[in-house]
Amino acid sequence: METGRIALIFFYGVFWATIVSAVGRYSPFNTAAFFSQEKRRHAFFRFLMSFTILNILPITWLLLLCLIIPDTSGVRPVIAAAVASLSVFGFHRILLFVIGVVKT
């Protein structure tokens, strides 16, 4: 990895893929429940929250981190990028909180 931003995008992508595969057991995108009359409202809310928390917020956060991590080569920017990319695991916890609080 040549620069800090390249390392950030690499590590962030790997960790983000880990998060998306780990939340599958909580059925964040349960689109089959849209066709169930009694679960439609809950499924839509879960889908909307999951899309926002797992897709929109991490992209926004990545853009903010790209402003912070220097675009220079060296060990320090790569280590800073690796540590900063660990913050993507927070979105997983936020999603679990929202799904856990809003249960029907």
Summary of the structure (lengths in Angstrom):
residues: 104
radius of gyration: 16.6
end to end distance: 46.5
largest distance: 56.6
contacts: 291
relative contact order: 0.22
helix: 81%
strand: 0%
